[in-house]
């Protein structure tokens, strides 16, 4: 599930990330034309962006860039509210970015604060539903916004973001290793888990959400060989679907239930409360002991991805075959 409520007005900061090209080549990035000290980045959410510095020094990071920036060792001059959270990054990584000032939220940015941050580059992602005026930001510094639709797009934008920031990354190799690990789980445990209908859920702002086939959690579970509850794979509108509390019994057909876990393996307070409810404990999967944590698929770091794979492997090994 995705982290919610990221706040009101203001803006955001990003800094350098990683990709195969340290000096403006295309590598794993979106591509760009070299014009000396700057480059043109093509195919962004707002079109082609000129004057992008090859090696930016003062980056403002907007929506969906925080975890990737932090993992890549980038400390931006400003960011959006909620981009850096300790339960997503862990205490060590969070300590390096906890004091980064904020300039707004996904609902809007404070232009004056962005100007004060003196960025030489502004980066972010947008699914078409944000209320940020990129034309105003472009007047302050080159503004590169990557297109996304759902969380998996944020993950695949990792190397593109790195490239624009003049960083190098081994994203392709590491992501291939993740895929290999998931395939290995399928090979070892597929005979059992392919017949088990799984579902992944979490609580955000007191509302329960179930991951759909447009989520990163689903993609990883599917790659590992798990079946999934059909109601959430038939052309869903978004990566998650709200599940009203009175509809919780709809999960009775699930054989395995995964719940959102923080980077240290714990459920959020809201999710923990859900797990303790009588209605949740009545579900067949819960009675069978087939309930497992799954590191959130909306934390876009390799640390989180590696832990998610480990969570899925443990579940595949421990899940009881309760096919009815």
C-alpha positions as CSV (number, residue, x, y, z in Angstrom):
1,X,0.0,0.0,0.0
2,X,1.1,3.4,-0.5
3,X,2.0,5.9,2.2
4,X,-0.6,8.6,2.4
5,X,-1.4,12.1,3.4
6,X,1.7,13.9,2.3
7,X,0.6,17.5,3.2
8,X,-0.5,20.9,1.9
9,X,1.4,23.5,0.0
10,X,5.1,23.9,-0.6
11,X,7.8,22.2,-2.7
12,X,10.3,19.6,-2.8
13,X,14.0,18.7,-3.1
14,X,16.0,16.2,-4.8
15,X,19.6,15.6,-5.4
16,X,21.9,13.2,-7.2
17,X,20.9,9.6,-7.9
18,X,22.4,6.8,-9.8
19,X,22.7,5.4,-13.3
20,X,25.1,4.2,-15.9
21,X,26.1,7.6,-17.2
22,X,28.0,9.9,-15.0
23,X,28.3,12.7,-17.6
24,X,25.1,12.9,-19.5
25,X,25.1,9.9,-21.8
26,X,21.9,7.9,-22.3
27,X,22.9,4.7,-20.5
28,X,19.8,3.5,-18.5
29,X,18.3,6.9,-18.5
30,X,15.6,8.7,-20.6
31,X,18.3,9.8,-23.0
32,X,19.5,13.3,-23.7
33,X,21.6,15.5,-26.0
34,X,24.9,16.7,-24.8
35,X,25.4,20.5,-25.1
36,X,28.6,21.0,-23.3
37,X,27.9,21.6,-19.6
38,X,24.3,20.9,-20.0
39,X,22.0,18.5,-21.7
40,X,18.5,18.2,-23.1
41,X,16.4,15.4,-21.5
42,X,13.6,14.1,-23.8
43,X,10.3,12.4,-23.3
44,X,9.5,13.7,-19.8
45,X,6.0,14.4,-18.4
46,X,6.2,18.0,-19.6
47,X,8.1,17.3,-22.8
48,X,11.8,18.0,-23.6
49,X,13.7,19.9,-21.0
50,X,16.8,21.9,-22.0
51,X,19.7,23.2,-19.9
52,X,19.8,20.3,-17.5
53,X,23.2,20.3,-15.8
54,X,25.3,17.2,-16.3
55,X,26.4,17.2,-12.7
56,X,23.8,19.1,-10.6
57,X,24.8,20.2,-7.2
58,X,21.6,21.6,-5.7
59,X,18.6,19.4,-6.4
60,X,15.1,19.8,-5.3
61,X,13.2,16.5,-5.2
62,X,9.5,16.3,-5.8
63,X,7.0,13.5,-5.5
64,X,8.1,9.9,-5.4
65,X,11.9,10.6,-5.5
66,X,12.7,10.5,-1.8
67,X,13.6,6.8,-1.1
68,X,15.6,6.5,-4.3
69,X,17.6,9.6,-3.6
70,X,18.3,8.6,0.0
71,X,19.5,5.1,-1.0
72,X,21.8,6.6,-3.7
73,X,23.4,8.9,-1.1
74,X,21.8,12.1,-2.4
75,X,21.0,14.8,0.1
76,X,18.8,17.3,-1.7
77,X,18.5,20.9,-0.8
78,X,14.8,20.5,-0.4
79,X,12.0,17.9,-0.8
80,X,8.3,17.3,-0.3
81,X,6.6,16.4,2.9
82,X,6.7,12.7,3.5
83,X,9.4,11.8,1.0
84,X,11.8,10.8,3.8
85,X,10.3,8.6,6.5
86,X,12.2,6.6,9.1
87,X,10.0,3.5,8.8
88,X,10.7,3.4,5.1
89,X,14.4,4.1,5.2
90,X,15.6,2.7,8.5
91,X,17.4,4.8,11.2
92,X,20.8,4.8,9.6
93,X,19.7,6.1,6.1
94,X,17.1,8.4,7.6
95,X,19.6,10.1,9.8
96,X,21.3,11.4,6.7
97,X,18.2,13.1,5.3
98,X,16.0,13.9,8.3
99,X,17.0,17.6,8.4
100,X,16.3,18.3,4.7
101,X,13.8,21.1,4.5
102,X,10.4,20.7,2.8
103,X,8.9,23.1,0.2
104,X,5.4,21.6,-0.1
105,X,3.6,18.4,-0.8
106,X,2.1,16.6,-3.8
107,X,-0.8,19.0,-3.6
108,X,1.4,22.0,-4.4
109,X,4.7,23.7,-3.7
110,X,5.7,27.0,-2.2
111,X,7.5,28.8,-5.0
112,X,9.2,31.2,-2.6
113,X,10.7,28.4,-0.7
114,X,11.9,26.8,-3.9
115,X,13.6,30.0,-4.9
116,X,15.2,30.3,-1.5
117,X,16.6,26.7,-1.9
118,X,18.6,27.9,-5.0
119,X,18.3,24.7,-7.0
120,X,20.1,24.0,-10.2
121,X,17.8,21.1,-11.0
122,X,14.3,20.1,-9.9
123,X,13.2,16.4,-10.3
124,X,10.0,14.5,-9.6
125,X,7.4,12.1,-10.9
126,X,3.8,12.6,-11.8
127,X,0.8,10.4,-12.7
128,X,-1.3,13.2,-14.0
129,X,-3.1,13.7,-10.8
130,X,-0.9,16.2,-8.9
131,X,-1.5,19.9,-8.4
132,X,2.0,21.3,-9.1
133,X,2.7,24.1,-11.6
134,X,5.8,22.9,-13.4
135,X,5.9,26.0,-15.6
136,X,6.6,28.1,-12.5
137,X,9.2,25.7,-11.4
138,X,10.9,25.7,-14.8
139,X,11.4,29.4,-14.5
140,X,13.5,28.7,-11.4
141,X,15.6,25.8,-12.6
142,X,15.4,23.0,-15.2
143,X,12.6,20.8,-14.1
144,X,12.6,17.1,-15.1
145,X,9.4,15.2,-14.2
146,X,9.2,11.5,-15.1
147,X,5.9,10.0,-16.2
148,X,4.3,7.3,-14.0
149,X,1.0,5.6,-13.7
150,X,1.5,3.2,-10.8
151,X,4.2,2.2,-8.3
152,X,6.0,-0.2,-10.6
153,X,6.7,2.8,-12.9
154,X,8.5,4.6,-10.0
155,X,10.7,1.6,-9.6
156,X,11.7,1.4,-13.3
157,X,12.3,5.1,-13.2
158,X,15.1,4.6,-10.7
159,X,17.9,4.4,-13.3
160,X,16.4,7.3,-15.3
161,X,16.4,9.5,-12.3
162,X,20.0,8.5,-11.5
163,X,21.1,9.3,-15.1
164,X,19.6,12.8,-15.0
165,X,21.4,13.4,-11.8
166,X,24.8,12.4,-13.3
167,X,25.1,9.3,-11.1
168,X,25.9,5.7,-11.9
169,X,23.9,2.7,-10.7
170,X,23.9,-1.0,-11.2
171,X,20.1,-1.0,-11.1
172,X,19.7,-3.4,-14.1
173,X,22.0,-6.0,-12.6
174,X,20.5,-5.8,-9.2
175,X,16.9,-5.9,-10.5
176,X,17.8,-8.9,-12.6
177,X,19.1,-10.6,-9.5
178,X,15.8,-9.8,-7.7
179,X,13.9,-11.4,-10.6
180,X,16.2,-14.4,-10.5
181,X,15.5,-14.8,-6.7
182,X,11.8,-14.6,-7.3
183,X,12.0,-17.2,-10.1
184,X,13.9,-19.5,-7.8
185,X,11.1,-19.3,-5.2
186,X,8.6,-20.3,-8.0
187,X,10.9,-23.2,-9.0
188,X,11.3,-24.5,-5.4
189,X,7.7,-23.9,-4.1
190,X,5.5,-23.3,-7.2
191,X,3.8,-26.7,-6.9
192,X,2.4,-25.5,-3.6
193,X,2.0,-21.8,-3.8
194,X,0.6,-21.6,-7.4
195,X,-2.6,-23.1,-6.1
196,X,-2.9,-20.8,-3.1
197,X,-4.8,-17.5,-3.6
198,X,-2.8,-14.8,-1.9
199,X,-3.8,-11.2,-1.2
200,X,-1.7,-8.3,0.1
201,X,-3.2,-5.5,2.3
202,X,-2.4,-2.6,4.5
203,X,-4.0,0.4,6.3
204,X,-3.5,4.0,5.4
205,X,-5.2,6.9,7.1
206,X,-7.5,4.4,8.9
207,X,-8.6,2.9,5.6
208,X,-7.9,-0.7,4.6
209,X,-6.5,-1.2,1.1
210,X,-5.9,-4.3,-0.9
211,X,-3.1,-4.4,-3.5
212,X,-4.2,-5.1,-7.1
213,X,-2.4,-6.5,-10.1
214,X,-1.2,-3.0,-10.8
215,X,1.0,-3.0,-7.6
216,X,4.6,-3.9,-7.1
217,X,3.6,-6.3,-4.4
218,X,1.4,-8.3,-6.8
219,X,4.1,-8.4,-9.4
220,X,6.6,-9.9,-7.0
221,X,4.2,-12.4,-5.6
222,X,3.2,-13.4,-9.1
223,X,6.8,-13.8,-10.1
224,X,7.4,-16.0,-7.1
225,X,4.6,-18.3,-8.2
226,X,1.7,-17.3,-5.9
227,X,-1.8,-17.3,-7.1
228,X,-3.8,-14.2,-6.2
229,X,-7.4,-13.4,-5.3
230,X,-9.2,-12.9,-8.6
231,X,-11.3,-9.9,-7.5
232,X,-8.1,-7.8,-7.5
233,X,-6.6,-8.9,-10.8
234,X,-9.5,-8.3,-13.2
235,X,-8.7,-5.0,-14.8
236,X,-8.4,-2.9,-11.6
237,X,-8.6,0.8,-11.7
238,X,-5.5,1.5,-9.6
239,X,-2.7,-0.3,-7.8
240,X,-4.9,-0.7,-4.7
241,X,-8.5,-0.9,-3.9
242,X,-10.2,0.3,-0.7
243,X,-11.8,-2.4,1.4
244,X,-14.5,-1.1,3.8
245,X,-14.4,-2.8,7.2
246,X,-17.8,-4.4,6.7
247,X,-16.4,-6.0,3.5
248,X,-13.5,-7.7,5.3
249,X,-15.3,-11.1,5.0
250,X,-14.7,-10.7,1.2
251,X,-11.2,-12.0,1.9
252,X,-12.5,-15.3,3.1
253,X,-11.5,-16.9,-0.2
254,X,-7.8,-15.9,0.3
255,X,-5.6,-18.8,1.3
256,X,-2.6,-16.5,2.2
257,X,-2.7,-13.0,3.5
258,X,0.3,-10.6,3.4
259,X,0.2,-7.3,5.3
260,X,2.3,-4.2,4.8
261,X,5.5,-4.1,6.9
262,X,7.9,-1.3,7.5
263,X,11.6,-1.6,6.7
264,X,12.2,-3.3,10.1
265,X,9.4,-5.8,9.5
266,X,6.7,-4.3,11.7
267,X,3.1,-3.5,10.7
268,X,2.1,0.1,10.8
269,X,0.0,1.1,13.9
270,X,-3.1,1.1,11.7
271,X,-2.3,-2.3,10.2
272,X,-1.5,-3.7,13.6
273,X,-4.9,-2.6,14.8
274,X,-6.5,-4.4,11.8
275,X,-4.7,-7.6,12.6
276,X,-6.0,-7.6,16.1
277,X,-9.7,-7.2,15.1
278,X,-12.0,-10.1,15.7
279,X,-13.3,-10.0,12.1
280,X,-9.8,-10.3,10.7
281,X,-9.0,-13.2,13.0
282,X,-12.1,-15.0,11.7
283,X,-10.7,-15.2,8.2
284,X,-9.8,-18.8,7.1
285,X,-6.2,-17.8,6.1
286,X,-5.7,-16.3,9.6
287,X,-7.0,-19.4,11.3
288,X,-4.7,-21.5,9.2
289,X,-1.7,-19.4,10.2
290,X,-1.1,-18.2,6.7
291,X,-0.6,-14.5,7.5
292,X,2.8,-13.0,6.7
293,X,4.5,-9.6,6.6
294,X,5.6,-8.1,3.3
295,X,7.9,-5.1,3.1
296,X,5.9,-2.3,1.5
297,X,6.0,-2.2,-2.3
298,X,5.9,1.6,-2.2
299,X,9.4,1.9,-0.8
300,X,11.6,2.1,-3.9
301,X,15.0,1.0,-2.6
302,X,16.9,-2.2,-3.1
303,X,17.1,-2.6,0.7
304,X,13.2,-2.8,0.7
305,X,13.1,-5.0,-2.4
306,X,15.6,-7.5,-1.0
307,X,13.6,-7.7,2.2
308,X,10.4,-8.1,0.3
309,X,11.9,-11.1,-1.6
310,X,13.1,-12.6,1.7
311,X,9.5,-12.1,3.1
312,X,8.0,-13.9,0.1
313,X,10.5,-16.8,0.4
314,X,9.7,-17.2,4.1
315,X,6.0,-17.3,3.3
316,X,6.4,-19.8,0.5
317,X,8.4,-22.1,2.8
318,X,6.0,-21.7,5.8
319,X,2.5,-21.4,4.2
320,X,0.3,-24.4,4.8
321,X,-1.4,-25.9,1.7
322,X,-5.1,-25.2,2.6
323,X,-6.6,-25.6,-0.9
324,X,-10.2,-26.2,-0.6
